[in-house]
């Protein structure tokens, strides 16, 4: 759901080209160094030992922290509406 920007800050117009599509991910690998956080989103089919990298996102540390806060807030809103999200531990081995 789009949010209203704070008073005095103009909204950002986002353009989406025809090639852009949403991708499903059921696993994420996260790494970091002093300059960045890297999120590698994977899709691993059930019962498979092979995964597909569907997105590789690189963030600055401040942006990673803002993303964490935004996810926490959105999960709080989601659970207030739909109930608690069950935590699952998936039997996935190390990813190479």
C-alpha positions as CSV (number, residue, x, y, z in Angstrom):
1,X,0.0,0.0,0.0
2,X,1.5,3.3,-1.0
3,X,2.2,5.7,1.8
4,X,1.6,9.5,1.9
5,X,5.0,11.3,2.0
6,X,5.6,13.7,4.9
7,X,4.4,17.3,4.5
8,X,6.5,19.3,2.1
9,X,8.2,16.3,0.5
10,X,7.0,15.6,-3.1
11,X,6.0,12.0,-3.9
12,X,8.4,10.0,-6.1
13,X,7.0,8.8,-9.4
14,X,8.0,5.2,-10.2
15,X,8.1,4.1,-13.8
16,X,8.0,0.3,-14.6
17,X,9.2,-0.9,-17.9
18,X,7.4,-3.8,-19.8
19,X,10.2,-6.2,-18.8
20,X,9.8,-5.8,-15.1
21,X,8.0,-8.7,-13.4
22,X,7.5,-9.8,-9.8
23,X,9.6,-12.9,-8.8
24,X,8.7,-15.4,-6.1
25,X,11.5,-16.1,-3.5
26,X,11.4,-18.7,-0.7
27,X,14.9,-18.3,0.5
28,X,17.3,-15.3,1.0
29,X,21.1,-15.3,1.6
30,X,22.3,-12.1,3.3
31,X,25.9,-10.9,3.5
32,X,27.6,-7.7,4.4
33,X,30.9,-5.8,4.4
34,X,31.7,-2.3,5.8
35,X,30.2,-0.6,2.7
36,X,27.1,-2.7,1.8
37,X,24.5,-5.4,2.6
38,X,23.8,-7.9,-0.2
39,X,20.5,-9.8,-0.4
40,X,20.4,-12.8,-2.8
41,X,16.8,-13.9,-3.2
42,X,16.5,-17.6,-4.3
43,X,13.7,-19.8,-5.5
44,X,14.2,-23.4,-4.4
45,X,11.4,-25.8,-5.7
46,X,10.1,-28.1,-3.0
47,X,12.1,-31.4,-2.9
48,X,14.8,-29.9,-5.1
49,X,18.5,-29.6,-4.3
50,X,18.9,-26.8,-6.9
51,X,17.9,-23.2,-6.5
52,X,17.5,-20.3,-8.9
53,X,18.9,-16.8,-8.1
54,X,15.9,-14.5,-8.8
55,X,17.3,-11.2,-7.6
56,X,20.5,-9.8,-6.1
57,X,20.0,-6.5,-4.3
58,X,22.8,-4.4,-2.8
59,X,22.0,-1.8,-0.2
60,X,24.0,0.7,1.8
61,X,24.0,0.1,5.6
62,X,21.6,3.0,6.3
63,X,19.2,1.8,3.6
64,X,19.3,-1.8,5.0
65,X,18.4,-0.4,8.4
66,X,15.5,1.5,7.0
67,X,14.3,-1.6,5.1
68,X,14.4,-3.6,8.4
69,X,12.3,-0.9,10.1
70,X,9.8,-0.8,7.2
71,X,9.5,-4.7,7.2
72,X,9.0,-4.7,11.0
73,X,6.2,-2.1,10.7
74,X,4.5,-3.8,7.8
75,X,4.6,-7.2,9.6
76,X,3.1,-5.6,12.6
77,X,0.3,-4.1,10.4
78,X,-0.2,-7.5,8.6
79,X,-0.5,-9.4,11.9
80,X,-2.9,-6.9,13.3
81,X,-5.2,-7.5,10.3
82,X,-4.6,-11.2,9.6
83,X,-3.2,-12.7,12.8
84,X,0.2,-14.0,13.7
85,X,2.5,-15.3,10.9
86,X,3.6,-18.8,11.9
87,X,7.4,-19.2,12.0
88,X,8.7,-22.1,10.0
89,X,12.1,-23.8,10.1
90,X,12.6,-25.2,6.6
91,X,14.9,-28.2,6.2
92,X,17.2,-26.6,3.7
93,X,20.9,-27.3,3.8
94,X,23.8,-25.0,3.1
95,X,23.5,-22.9,-0.1
96,X,26.5,-22.8,-2.4
